[in-house]
Amino acid sequence: MPAISAGQGSATGVYALNSEHHRALIQESQARSNAFGLQASEVPDYAPLKLTELNLARDENRRLYQHASPVMETLYEQIANTHSMVLLTSRNGLILHSMGDMDFLEKANRVALMPGVEWSERSKGTNAIGTALTEERPVVVHGRDHFLQANQFLTCSCTPIFDPHGKVMGALDVTGDERSYHQHTMALVRMSAQMIENHMFANEFPDALRIHFHARTEFLNTLVEGIIVFTMDGRFISANRSAQFQLGLSYNALQAHTFSSLFGQPVSQFFDRLRHAAGQPLSLWMHNGVSVYCQARLKPVDWFANRWAAGAAPSSEATTPEADMPSPRPATTATTAAAAGRASLSSLHYLNTGDPQVAAVLHKLQRVQGSDIPIMILGETGTGKDILAQAIHNDSTRVRKPFVSINCASIPETLIESELFGYEEGAFTGAKRRGAPGKIQMAHGGTLFLDEIGDMPTQLQARLLRVLQERRVTPLGSGKEYEVDVMLICATNKNLKSLIAQGQFREDLYYRLNGLVVRLPALRERSDFEVVANKILLNLCGPGQQVRISPEVMALFQRYRWPGNIRQLHNLLRTAVVMVGQSGSIGTDHLPDDFLDEVRESAHQSVPPAPAVTEDTAWGLSSHPLGSTAPGRADVSAPMCAASAVPSDTTSTHVPMPPSTGMVETAVRLQDVALQAMTEALRQCEGNVSAAAKLLGVSRNTIYRKKDQLPSDVWG
């Protein structure tokens, strides 16, 4: 890996096409192209590898492909609809993978810019891929800079990708129409390549000391931090590009150094300082006289065995050998063991039941395994976002660590801060003696699942963003910070971009959370309904119990819209299984009356395709005036997820309305049913809003918004 100059090393800098450096680089490449015997007017080689050969090449570059694919998707989202494409190549310039705008992909195919084609300088002359790999540095080749005339309608920004040992392993490229060239495209490509390299770096050296450093503390744990790796006795192993830039030394030059020669102190002294740092960044003086702040990542190897025995709980990574972390609650340990036991049942593979949409979601998630990229799961209420989050954890390397879930909508606003961040003794009235760790601390080393993230109070969003950026948490009433290392998964049934526009959700937090966004389809949109229903049924049946769904009921189920999605189906089948007994078929007589009424009404209604369903519209509680033409509509099949969640003996019966009564009357009726379901749930839960919301499968806010329309005697 060559030394990186100030002009080429900054991931956020602008690439200067008119610089002397660039012109000299292009001239040298053009000279090499002539020496290869290429002719500028010749037709490019259009023969890609056969699919079997391409798959073999991808297999040989599996590590690169796995780490790069999710980053490529994020990069493409940033350049979509700009007549561009993203490409990944091997070290010899063979295109392994590409994605882009369909109109531009067609143009690119005309010059063989596609998977299975080699774009080295020897094959295509001066081009960004071949030249970047030859020079081992970022390169923009714009328009007439291309050697072959056929390629001069392109503008390409490419940077090599280095493995953790300083060797070129491939390249990342963004190519577009020369007329759409943007000077900041290269910055996006460099940042994406740095992300790929840092992901590989984090997993490459399990038994080593990793120093993360930067001259400014706010840049620790960001893309631009330097990472340098040493053996436990201080011998140099590797360094990322940012570390080389800050140290002013190339990878080869660093081979001759040790921790002591680079930072002016023995590594043993550094360990002593770590033990007293209490998780705070330490200052180091580099060999060039520049002061930096650093954190250490230490894997729990035998060298620290006596320290773990002394009372500090080991974690997958710790900032200090003796991290002073509060002990996790017993429930967290039980959750960890239970998760490990369920791994074979609740894995991503188990969730693949044949629907192409779900299969695509699972495929994306499998490709980011091991990368710790934040994952955001979108989908209507009841689509199984929590089940998917557990499966992601179970398939991760963190499976033997805690999986901690917190529903941001089910905890009162007055308590959510202490639940998330923990508190010290005396932090507030009613606080436990000796305090308590928060959910974030409890998830250290494992996975933190923030369900219904869109309902998090705005005043807490800034604190969460700071924790995610700094990877430290400060309990309420404490002046001490604790290191936290979590894989983050969020879920929401809300449109966060709309909340951002309304000032109810922080835009910077949104972009920190959405590393990979996946959307779970509604149950009515899935092609695998019968498989899903039978799997739920199998899990609900006890030992020796044999219950099946009759063909009549299955046909009825498949005509229904399922506004409550999988949760509603689960509740319905759970009741039916109890009614059937030890064996038999679920018939219509085992289904709740309100559900059957709903199905009969649906059969008489002409139901157009449904818009995105929120909890209010799904419950018939839309704020739009009844009968108005506002976006969305009262869904005639909507509220029964609420009614079916309430015991049948507390759900009022109602007289079916004739179809001719119209949408206004239907909406009024739906609202009445939903309000009754809330009333009965609150009475059953003795006024506990959180418990009632959980029983109904909605957020607390959905109930609170209708407080004025509910009887006063139901509130605790």
C-alpha positions in Angstrom: 0.0 0.0 0.0 1.6 3.3 -1.1 1.9 6.3 1.2 -1.1 8.6 0.8 -0.5 12.2 0.1 -2.7 15.0 1.6 -4.3 15.5 -1.8 -5.3 11.9 -2.3 -5.9 10.6 1.3 -8.8 12.7 2.5 -12.1 10.8 2.0 -13.9 14.1 1.9 -11.6 16.1 -0.4 -12.5 17.2 -4.0 -10.6 15.4 -6.8 -9.0 18.1 -9.0 -9.2 17.1 -12.7 -7.1 20.1 -13.7 -4.3 19.4 -11.3 -0.7 18.7 -12.4 -0.8 15.4 -10.5 -3.9 14.2 -12.4 -2.6 15.2 -15.8 0.8 13.5 -15.2 -1.1 10.3 -14.0 -3.2 10.2 -17.2 -0.2 10.8 -19.5 1.7 7.9 -17.9 -1.3 5.7 -18.3 -1.8 6.7 -21.9 1.9 5.8 -22.5 1.4 2.4 -21.0 -1.7 1.8 -23.2 0.3 2.6 -26.3 3.1 0.2 -25.1 0.4 -2.6 -24.8 -0.2 -2.2 -28.5 -3.7 -0.9 -28.1 -5.3 1.3 -30.8 -7.6 4.2 -29.6 -10.1 3.4 -32.4 -10.4 -0.3 -31.8 -13.6 -2.0 -30.7 -13.6 -3.1 -27.1 -13.6 -6.8 -26.2 -17.3 -7.6 -25.6 -16.8 -11.3 -24.5 -17.7 -11.7 -20.8 -16.8 -14.8 -18.9 -19.3 -17.7 -18.9 -21.5 -17.7 -15.9 -19.7 -20.7 -14.3 -16.4 -18.9 -14.7 -17.8 -15.7 -13.3 -19.2 -17.6 -10.3 -15.8 -19.2 -9.7 -14.2 -15.7 -9.7 -16.8 -14.4 -7.3 -16.1 -17.4 -5.0 -12.4 -16.7 -5.1 -13.2 -13.1 -4.1 -15.9 -14.1 -1.6 -14.5 -12.1 1.3 -14.3 -8.9 -0.7 -17.8 -9.5 -2.2 -19.4 -10.1 1.2 -18.0 -7.0 2.7 -18.5 -4.8 -0.3 -22.1 -5.7 -1.4 -24.0 -3.9 1.4 -21.8 -0.9 1.1 -22.4 -0.8 -2.7 -26.1 -0.8 -2.1 -25.8 2.2 0.2 -23.6 4.0 -2.3 -26.0 3.3 -5.1 -28.9 4.8 -3.0 -26.9 8.0 -2.9 -26.3 8.2 -6.6 -29.6 6.7 -7.9 -31.3 8.4 -10.8 -28.1 10.2 -11.9 -27.4 8.0 -15.0 -24.7 6.1 -13.1 -23.7 2.7 -11.9 -21.6 1.2 -9.1 -19.0 -1.6 -9.9 -16.9 -3.9 -7.8 -13.8 -5.6 -9.4 -11.2 -8.1 -8.5 -7.5 -7.1 -8.1 -7.0 -7.7 -11.9 -9.9 -5.5 -12.9 -12.5 -8.3 -13.5 -16.0 -6.8 -12.8 -17.6 -9.0 -10.2 -20.8 -7.1 -9.4 -22.6 -4.0 -10.6 -25.8 -2.1 -9.9 -27.2 1.0 -11.5 -29.9 2.9 -13.3 -31.5 0.8 -16.0 -31.1 3.4 -18.7 -27.4 3.7 -18.1 -26.8 0.0 -17.7 -28.0 -0.4 -21.2 -25.4 2.1 -22.4 -22.7 0.5 -20.3 -23.4 -2.9 -21.8 -22.6 -1.5 -25.2 -19.0 -1.1 -24.1 -18.8 -4.3 -22.1 -19.0 -2.5 -18.8 -20.6 -5.5 -17.1 -19.9 -8.4 -14.7 -17.5 -10.9 -16.2 -15.5 -8.4 -18.3 -11.9 -7.4 -17.4 -11.2 -3.6 -17.3 -7.4 -3.7 -16.7 -5.2 -1.1 -18.6 -3.8 -4.0 -20.7 -7.4 -4.8 -21.9 -9.1 -1.4 -22.1 -6.2 1.1 -21.9 -6.6 4.2 -19.7 -9.7 3.8 -17.6 -10.5 4.5 -13.9 -10.6 0.8 -12.9 -7.4 -0.3 -14.6 -5.5 2.9 -13.8 -6.5 2.9 -10.1 -5.4 -0.7 -9.7 -2.1 0.0 -11.5 -1.3 3.2 -9.6 -2.8 1.8 -6.3 -4.5 5.1 -5.7 -7.9 6.8 -6.4 -8.3 8.0 -10.0 -10.9 9.9 -11.9 -10.9 9.2 -15.7 -13.2 11.7 -17.4 -14.4 11.8 -21.0 -11.5 12.1 -23.4 -9.0 10.9 -20.7 -10.1 7.4 -21.7 -7.7 5.7 -24.1 -10.4 4.0 -26.2 -12.6 6.4 -28.1 -15.6 4.1 -27.5 -15.4 4.8 -23.8 -15.1 8.6 -23.9 -18.8 9.2 -23.2 -18.0 7.9 -19.6 -16.8 9.5 -16.5 -15.4 7.1 -13.9 -14.3 7.5 -10.3 -12.4 4.5 -8.9 -10.4 3.7 -5.8 -8.5 0.5 -4.9 -9.6 -1.6 -1.9 -6.8 -2.8 0.3 -7.0 -5.9 2.5 -5.9 -5.6 6.2 -2.4 -6.6 5.2 -1.9 -3.7 2.8 -2.4 -5.7 -0.4 -4.8 -4.6 -3.2 -7.7 -6.9 -3.3 -10.1 -5.1 -5.7 -11.6 -1.8 -6.7 -14.8 0.2 -6.2 -16.0 2.4 -9.0 -18.8 4.8 -9.9 -19.3 5.3 -13.6 -21.7 7.6 -15.3 -22.4 9.8 -18.3 -19.5 12.3 -18.7 -22.2 15.1 -18.8 -23.3 14.3 -15.3 -19.9 14.3 -13.7 -19.8 15.7 -10.1 -16.6 16.6 -8.4 -17.8 15.1 -5.1 -18.4 11.6 -6.5 -14.9 10.5 -5.7 -15.4 11.5 -2.1 -18.4 9.1 -1.9 -16.4 6.3 -3.5 -13.4 6.8 -1.1 -15.6 6.9 1.9 -17.3 3.7 0.8 -14.0 1.9 0.2 -12.8 3.0 3.6 -15.9 1.6 5.1 -15.3 -1.8 3.4 -11.7 -1.8 4.6 -12.6 -0.9 8.2 -15.2 -3.6 8.3 -12.6 -6.2 7.2 -10.0 -4.7 9.6 -12.3 -5.1 12.6 -12.7 -8.9 12.0 -9.1 -9.7 10.9 -7.1 -9.7 14.1 -8.9 -11.4 16.9 -5.9 -11.8 19.3 -4.3 -8.4 18.8 -4.3 -4.9 20.2 -6.1 -2.4 18.0 -5.5 1.3 18.5 -8.2 3.7 17.1 -6.9 7.2 17.0 -7.4 10.7 15.7 -6.3 14.2 16.5 -9.9 15.2 17.3 -11.9 13.1 19.8 -15.2 13.6 17.9 -13.7 11.7 15.0 -13.0 8.5 17.0 -15.3 5.7 16.0 -16.0 7.4 12.7 -15.0 6.5 9.2 -11.9 8.8 9.3 -10.3 7.4 12.4 -6.9 5.7 12.1 -6.6 2.1 13.1 -3.3 0.5 13.8 -2.8 -3.1 15.0 0.0 -4.5 17.2 0.8 -7.8 18.8 0.4 -7.8 22.6 4.1 -7.1 23.0 4.0 -4.1 20.7 5.1 -5.4 17.3 3.4 -3.7 14.2 0.9 -5.8 12.3 -1.2 -3.5 10.1 -2.7 0.0 9.7 -5.5 1.3 7.7 -5.2 4.2 5.2 -6.2 6.9 7.7 -3.6 5.7 10.1 -0.9 5.8 7.4 -2.0 9.3 6.5 -1.9 10.6 10.1 1.4 8.9 10.8 2.9 10.0 7.5 4.3 6.6 6.8 3.4 4.0 4.2 2.4 0.4 5.1 5.9 -0.8 4.1 7.6 1.8 6.2 5.5 0.9 9.2 6.8 -2.7 9.0 10.0 -1.5 10.7 8.2 0.2 13.6 6.9 -0.9 17.0 4.3 0.7 19.4 7.2 2.2 21.3 8.9 3.8 18.3 5.6 5.2 17.0 4.1 6.5 20.3 7.2 7.0 22.5 6.3 4.7 25.3 6.5 0.9 26.0 3.3 -1.0 25.4 3.3 -2.1 29.0 3.1 1.5 30.2 0.2 2.0 27.8 -1.7 -0.9 29.4 -1.1 0.6 32.8 -2.7 3.9 31.6 -5.6 2.0 30.1 -6.5 0.4 33.4 -6.9 3.8 35.0 -8.6 5.5 32.0 -12.2 4.5 33.0 -13.2 4.3 29.4 -12.0 7.8 28.5 -9.8 8.4 25.4 -6.1 8.6 26.2 -3.7 11.0 24.6 -0.6 9.8 22.7 2.2 11.6 21.0 3.1 10.2 17.6 6.6 10.0 16.4 6.1 13.1 14.2 5.2 15.2 17.3 1.5 15.3 16.7 -0.8 14.6 19.6 -3.8 12.3 19.1 -6.6 10.8 21.2 -7.0 7.1 21.2 -9.0 4.1 22.3 -7.9 0.5 22.5 -9.8 -2.6 21.4 -8.7 -5.7 23.2 -10.0 -9.2 22.6 -10.4 -11.3 25.7 -7.4 -13.7 25.2 -5.5 -15.7 27.8 -3.2 -12.8 28.5 -6.1 -11.2 30.4 -7.4 -14.4 32.1 -6.5 -13.3 35.6 -8.1 -9.9 35.1 -11.4 -11.4 34.0 -11.3 -13.7 37.0 -10.7 -10.7 39.2 -14.3 -9.6 38.6 -14.6 -7.8 35.2 -17.0 -9.5 32.9 -15.4 -10.3 29.6 -17.0 -8.8 26.4 -16.4 -9.3 22.8 -14.4 -6.1 22.8 -13.4 -3.8 25.7 -11.8 -0.4 25.7 -9.9 -1.3 28.9 -8.8 -4.6 30.3 -10.7 -3.9 33.5 -13.8 -2.2 32.2 -15.9 -1.2 35.2 -19.4 -2.2 33.9 -22.4 -2.9 36.1 -23.3 -6.5 36.1 -26.2 -7.3 33.7 -29.5 -8.2 35.1 -30.2 -11.9 35.4 -33.0 -11.6 32.8 -30.4 -10.6 30.3 -28.3 -13.7 30.9 -31.4 -15.8 30.5 -32.2 -14.0 27.3 -28.7 -14.8 26.0 -29.0 -18.5 26.8 -32.5 -18.7 25.3 -31.4 -17.0 22.2 -28.6 -19.5 21.7 -31.0 -22.3 22.2 -33.4 -20.9 19.7 -30.7 -20.3 17.1 -31.7 -23.3 14.9 -35.4 -22.4 15.1 -35.4 -18.6 14.7 -32.6 -18.2 12.1 -33.0 -16.2 8.9 -33.1 -19.5 7.0 -36.1 -20.6 9.0 -38.0 -17.4 8.1 -37.6 -18.1 4.4 -41.0 -19.6 3.6 -41.1 -19.1 -0.1 -42.2 -15.5 -0.6 -39.9 -13.7 -3.1 -40.1 -10.4 -1.2 -39.2 -12.0 2.1 -36.4 -14.0 0.4 -34.9 -10.8 -1.0 -35.0 -9.2 2.5 -33.2 -12.2 4.0 -30.7 -12.3 1.2 -29.7 -8.7 1.9 -29.4 -9.4 5.6 -27.3 -12.5 5.1 -24.9 -10.4 3.0 -24.2 -8.0 5.8 -23.7 -10.6 8.5 -20.6 -9.9 10.5 -20.4 -6.3 9.4 -22.3 -4.7 12.3 -24.0 -2.3 9.9 -27.1 -0.7 11.6 -30.2 -2.3 10.3 -33.6 -0.6 10.1 -36.7 -2.8 9.6 -39.8 -1.2 8.1 -43.2 -2.7 8.0 -46.8 -2.5 9.2 -47.7 -3.4 12.7 -47.7 -7.1 13.3 -45.5 -8.1 10.3 -42.9 -9.8 12.5 -40.2 -7.1 12.8 -39.3 -8.3 16.3 -39.0 -11.9 15.1 -36.7 -10.8 12.2 -34.5 -8.8 14.6 -34.1 -11.9 16.9 -33.2 -14.0 13.8 -30.6 -11.5 12.8 -29.0 -11.7 16.2 -29.2 -15.5 16.3 -27.3 -15.8 13.0 -24.7 -13.2 14.0 -21.4 -13.8 15.8 -23.0 -12.1 18.8 -25.5 -15.0 19.4 -23.9 -15.9 22.7 -24.1 -12.3 23.9 -27.3 -10.5 25.1 -30.2 -9.7 22.7 -31.9 -6.7 24.4 -35.2 -5.4 23.1 -36.9 -2.2 24.1 -40.2 -0.9 22.7 -39.9 2.9 22.5 -43.7 3.3 22.5 -44.6 1.0 25.4 -42.5 2.7 28.1 -43.8 6.0 29.6 -41.8 9.0 28.5 -40.8 9.7 32.2 -39.1 6.3 32.4 -37.7 5.6 28.9 -34.5 7.6 29.6 -33.6 5.6 32.7 -34.6 2.4 30.9 -32.2 3.1 28.0 -29.3 4.7 29.8 -29.6 3.4 33.4 -29.2 5.4 36.6 -27.2 5.8 39.7 -28.5 5.6 43.3 -30.5 8.7 44.1 -30.8 9.8 40.5 -34.5 10.3 41.0 -37.3 9.6 43.5 -37.9 5.9 43.6 -34.5 4.9 42.1 -33.3 1.5 43.3 -30.4 1.4 45.8 -27.1 1.0 43.9 -28.8 2.1 40.8 -29.4 0.0 37.7 -27.8 -0.5 34.3 -29.7 0.7 31.2 -30.8 -1.5 28.3 -27.9 -0.1 26.2 -25.3 -1.3 28.8 -27.1 -4.6 29.2 -26.7 -5.2 25.4 -22.9 -4.6 25.6 -21.2 -7.2 23.3 -24.6 -8.2 21.8 -27.5 -6.7 20.0 -29.8 -3.8 20.9 -33.2 -3.8 19.2 -35.1 -0.5 19.4 -38.6 -1.3 18.3 -41.0 1.5 17.3 -38.0 3.9 17.1 -40.3 6.5 15.6 -42.1 6.9 18.9 -38.9 7.8 20.8 -39.3 11.2 22.5 -37.4 13.9 20.6 -35.5 15.0 23.7 -33.9 11.6 24.0 -33.0 11.3 20.3 -30.0 13.6 20.8 -28.7 11.4 23.7 -29.1 8.3 21.7 -27.2 9.8 18.7 -24.3 10.7 21.0 -24.2 7.2 22.5 -24.1 5.7 19.0 -21.4 8.1 17.8 -19.2 7.8 20.9 -20.1 4.3 21.9 -20.2 5.3 25.5 -23.2 5.7 27.8 -23.6 7.9 30.9 -26.2 6.7 33.4 -28.6 9.3 34.9 -27.0 10.9 38.0 -23.5 9.6 37.1 -20.4 11.4 35.9 -18.9 8.2 34.7 -19.1 6.9 31.1 -19.2 3.2 30.1 -18.0 1.7 26.9 -20.7 0.0 24.9 -20.3 -2.2 21.8 -23.7 -3.2 20.3 -25.1 -4.3 17.0 -28.0 -2.0 16.4 -31.3 -3.0 14.9 -34.3 -0.6 14.7 -37.9 -1.1 13.6 -40.8 1.2 12.8 -44.2 1.2 11.2 -44.0 5.0 10.6 -42.6 7.1 7.8 -39.5 8.6 9.5 -38.9 11.1 6.7 -42.4 12.5 7.3 -41.6 12.8 11.0 -38.3 14.6 10.1 -40.2 17.1 8.0 -42.6 17.6 10.9 -39.7 18.2 13.3 -40.5 15.0 15.3 -37.4 13.0 14.4 -33.8 14.1 14.1 -32.4 13.9 10.6 -28.9 13.2 11.8 -30.1 10.3 13.9 -32.1 8.9 11.0 -29.0 8.7 8.8 -27.0 7.1 11.7 -29.6 4.4 12.0 -30.3 3.4 8.4 -27.2 1.6 7.3 -29.3 -1.2 5.7 -33.0 -0.6 5.4 -35.3 -3.6 4.7 -39.1 -3.7 4.4 -41.2 -6.6 5.5 -44.3 -7.1 3.3 -47.7 -7.1 4.8 -49.3 -10.6 5.2 -51.8 -9.8 2.5 -49.0 -9.1 0.0 -47.2 -12.4 0.6 -47.4 -15.4 -1.6 -46.5 -17.9 1.1 -49.6 -17.4 3.3 -50.4 -21.1 3.7 -46.8 -22.0 4.7 -46.8 -19.2 7.3 -50.2 -20.2 8.7 -49.1 -23.8 9.1 -45.8 -22.9 10.8 -47.7 -20.7 13.3 -50.1 -23.6 13.9 -47.3 -26.0 14.4 -45.7 -23.8 17.1 -49.1 -23.3 18.8 -49.9 -27.1 19.1 -48.7 -28.8 22.2 -47.1 -32.2 22.5 -49.2 -34.8 20.7 -51.7 -32.3 19.5 -52.7 -32.5 15.9 -54.7 -29.6 14.6 -55.0 -28.6 10.9 -56.7 -25.8 9.1 -59.7 -26.9 7.0 -59.7 -26.1 3.3 -62.8 -23.9 3.8 -61.1 -21.8 6.4 -57.8 -21.6 4.5 -59.7 -20.3 1.5 -61.4 -17.7 3.8 -58.1 -16.7 5.3 -56.5 -16.1 1.9 -59.3 -13.8 0.9 -59.0 -11.7 4.0 -56.8 -8.5 4.2 -55.2 -9.2 7.6 -54.8 -5.6 8.8 -53.1 -6.9 12.0 -50.8 -9.1 9.9 -49.0 -12.1 11.4 -49.8 -11.0 15.0 -53.5 -11.0 14.2 -53.2 -14.4 12.5 -51.3 -15.8 15.5 -54.0 -14.6 18.0 -56.8 -16.0 15.8 -55.1 -19.4 15.5 -54.2 -19.5 19.2 -57.8 -19.3 20.1 -58.9 -21.8 17.5 -56.3 -24.4 18.6 -57.7 -24.2 22.1 -61.3 -24.6 20.8 -60.4 -27.6 18.6 -58.8 -29.5 21.4 -56.3 -32.4 21.0 -57.1 -33.1 17.3 -59.2 -32.0 14.5 -59.6 -29.3 11.8 -60.2 -25.6 12.4 -63.6 -24.8 10.9 -65.6 -21.6 10.8 -67.2 -22.5 14.1 -63.8 -22.1 15.8 -63.4 -18.6 14.6 -64.6 -15.4 16.4 -67.9 -14.0 15.3 -66.5 -10.5 14.8 -63.9 -12.0 12.4 -66.6 -13.8 10.4 -68.7 -10.6 10.3 -65.7 -8.8 9.0 -65.1 -11.3 6.2 -68.7 -11.2 5.2 -68.6 -7.4 4.9 -65.4 -7.6 2.9 -67.1 -9.9 0.4 -69.8 -7.2 -0.2 -67.3 -4.3 -0.5 -65.3 -3.4 -3.6 -62.0 -2.8 -1.9 -59.3 -0.9 -4.0 -55.6 -1.5 -3.3 -54.8 -0.3 0.2 -52.3 2.5 0.9 -49.7 2.2 3.5 -51.5 1.4 6.8 -50.7 3.2 10.0 -52.1 2.2 13.4 -54.7 4.9 13.2 -56.0 4.0 9.8 -55.8 0.3 10.6 -57.9 0.9 13.6 -60.4 3.2 11.8 -59.1 6.1 13.8 -57.8 8.3 11.0 -57.8 12.0 11.8 -59.2 12.8 8.4 -62.9 13.9 8.4 -65.2 11.1 7.7 -66.3 11.0 4.1 -63.5 13.4 3.0 -61.2 12.8 0.1 -58.0 13.0 2.2 -55.3 10.5 1.5 -56.0 7.0 2.9 -59.3 5.5 3.6 -61.2 3.6 6.3 -60.3 0.0 5.6 -63.4 -2.2 6.1 -61.2 -5.0 7.3 -59.1 -3.0 9.7 -60.2 -3.0 13.3 -60.7 -6.7 14.0 -57.1 -7.2 15.0 -58.1 -5.1 18.1 -61.4 -6.9 18.7 -59.9 -10.3 18.3 -57.3 -9.5 20.9 -60.0 -8.9 23.5 -61.7 -12.0 24.9 -64.8 -12.9 22.9 -67.1 -12.6 26.0 -66.2 -8.9 26.3 -66.6 -8.0 22.6 -70.0 -6.5 21.8 -72.0 -8.0 19.0 -73.2 -5.8 16.2 -75.7 -5.9 13.4 -74.1 -6.0 9.9 -74.7 -2.9 7.8 -75.9 -3.3 4.3 -73.2 -2.4 1.7 -75.3 0.4 0.4 -74.9 2.4 3.6 -71.6 3.7 2.3 -68.1 4.5 3.5 -69.0 7.1 6.0 -71.2 4.8 8.0 -68.6 2.0 7.7 -65.9 4.3 9.1 -68.1 5.4 12.0 -68.8 1.7 12.8 -65.1 0.8 12.6 -64.2 3.6 15.0 -66.9 2.5 17.5 -65.5 -1.1 17.4 -61.9 0.1 17.9 -62.9 2.4 20.8 -64.8 -0.4 22.4 -61.8 -2.7 22.0 -59.6 -0.1 23.8 -62.2 0.3 26.5 -62.4 -3.4 27.2 -58.6 -3.8 27.1 -58.1 -1.0 29.6 -60.6 -2.5 31.9 -59.1 -5.9 31.7 -55.6 -4.4 32.4 -57.0 -2.2 35.2 -56.0 1.0 33.5 -52.5 0.0 32.6 -52.0 1.6 29.2 -48.8 -0.2 28.4 -50.4 -3.6 29.1 -53.5 -2.7 27.1 -51.5 -1.5 24.2 -49.5 -4.8 24.2 -52.7 -6.8 24.4 -54.1 -5.0 21.4 -50.9 -4.9 19.4 -50.7 -1.2 19.1 -48.6 1.7 20.6 -49.5 3.5 23.7 -49.8 6.7 21.7 -52.7 5.2 19.7 -54.7 4.8 22.9 -53.6 8.1 24.4 -54.8 10.0 21.3 -58.3 8.7 22.0 -58.3 9.4 25.7 -61.1 12.0 25.4 -63.3 9.5 23.6 -62.9 6.7 26.2 -64.8 6.4 29.5 -63.1 8.0 32.4 -63.5 5.0 34.6 -61.1 2.9 32.5 -58.0 4.9 33.4 -55.9 3.7 36.3 
